[in-house]
Amino acid sequence: MDIVGFLKSQFICHLLICYIFIVSGLIINFIQLFTLILWPINKQLFRRINCRLAYCISSQMVMLLEWWSGTDCTLYTDPESYNKYGKENAIVILNHNFEIDFLCGWNFCERFGVLGSSKVLAKKELSYMPIIGWMWYFLEIVFCKRKWEEDRKTVIQKLLNLRDYPENFWFLIHCEGTRFTEQKHQISMQVAEAKGLPKLKYHLLPRTKGFAVTVQCLRNVVSAVYDSTLNFRNNENPTLLGVLNGKKYQADLYFLLFTFGRRIPLEEVPEDEQECSNWLHKLYQEKDAFQEEYYRTGTYPAVPIVPPRRPWTLLNWLFWASLLLYPLFKLLINTINSGSSLTLASFAFVIVMASVGVRWMIGVTEINKGSTYGNNDNKQKQK
């Protein structure tokens, strides 16, 4: 291992990275709080400012993937469609198989200039989480309780609010509703059999109601749907801890507008909820076929393109690092020079608590600690 790789694997480096992320994130959240006074005066200015503030937070995560770990990302797509990415509003359907698939989704948002304005359909609990959750609140992210009877009215209202959004945005949606595991897949395919639907080998059964409502509410605002399928070469199963350790991955993303690399306007997606549901099920059958092809050949049936990295994620991180590391080191030196046993013990306690916090944040992304949503909910559907 070279000296750079050795340093990247050291916990003290991880602690400093997390310190910068947490402190800068809380500062930005505090600034976002003050932007609320702009909402009744100039809503669009409020939105534009919060897009930039959100970028300052989310780009630090992307920096870890792009610059710290040096992960390579190859995009397989139609060259004609490639020119439209980032220049139009889009609904992006993502698969949900890996611990860092959200990070890879952000990575492609960054490379096409829509990271700060990207939207997601997220569970309500995340809105209470400092930094990311609070950032999403100010970005008007659509939160739901995963109980459709309660969520429908709220989700529709939040989506309709995005119809006059001043920035190009991608609405990222995991139609499967939860991360893929073998247990959830088995239960999901039991539901498929009970409903007379074709079984999928590599995906869970898509949940169609949220997607249908999203299409209905954003029609004439969103130009297209992007169906994306993420894989990592050599059957790697990347983790956030691996990224933090500087491990380099090679990610392949098959990114098509609808199917077979064609761009089909959103108007051609059925408006009727049942027809839209059937369309989505058919799309997932095609996704499964693409996945089968990838496992068989190691590639996708499209042109490979590597979108260039932009420097802004690195520059943003360097700005916050230069701003926040100096007072930290000054405090550390003063603490050591004080010679007070109580002060040193207090500082050591803070370090220990910080390390626990870092490990907790990493643990949130781990597959074996994922939600039981797919397990319990599908079991109930079978009854």
CORDADA-V249333 format. One record per pair of residues at least 4 apart in sequence whose C-alpha atoms are under 6 Angstrom apart, sorted by the first residue. I is the first residue (numbers start at 1). GAP is how many residues later the second one is. If there is no record, write none. Layout:
# CORDADA-V249333
I;GAP
I;GAP
This chain:
# CORDADA-V249333
1;4
8;237
8;238
9;236
18;4
19;4
20;4
21;4
25;32
25;106
26;105
38;4
38;8
39;4
39;7
50;4
51;65
51;66
52;64
54;62
54;81
55;4
55;61
59;4
59;254
60;257
62;45
63;4
63;250
63;251
64;4
65;4
65;6
66;4
66;5
68;178
69;174
69;177
69;178
69;179
70;178
71;177
71;178
71;179
72;178
73;178
73;179
74;178
74;231
74;232
75;178
75;229
75;230
75;231
76;178
76;179
76;226
76;227
76;228
77;178
77;179
77;225
77;226
78;183
86;26
86;27
88;80
89;79
89;80
89;81
89;133
89;134
90;80
90;132
90;133
90;134
90;135
91;79
91;80
91;134
92;79
92;80
92;133
92;134
92;135
93;80
93;134
93;135
94;80
94;134
95;134
96;83
96;84
97;82
97;83
99;140
99;266
99;267
109;5
109;6
110;4
110;5
114;4
114;55
117;52
118;51
118;52
119;22
119;52
119;53
120;51
120;52
120;53
121;21
121;22
121;52
122;21
123;20
123;21
123;22
124;19
124;20
124;21
126;7
127;6
127;7
128;5
129;4
130;4
131;4
136;5
137;4
142;16
144;7
147;4
148;4
151;4
160;57
175;31
175;32
176;28
176;30
176;31
178;196
184;4
184;190
184;191
185;19
188;16
188;17
189;10
192;5
193;4
202;86
208;69
212;61
212;64
214;4
215;4
218;4
223;43
224;41
224;42
225;32
226;30
226;31
226;32
227;28
227;29
227;31
228;26
228;27
229;24
229;25
230;22
230;23
231;20
231;21
232;4
232;18
232;19
232;20
233;17
242;5
243;4
256;5
257;4
257;5
257;6
270;5
270;6
272;4
293;4
294;4
294;5
294;6
312;4
320;4
321;4
350;4
373;4
374;4
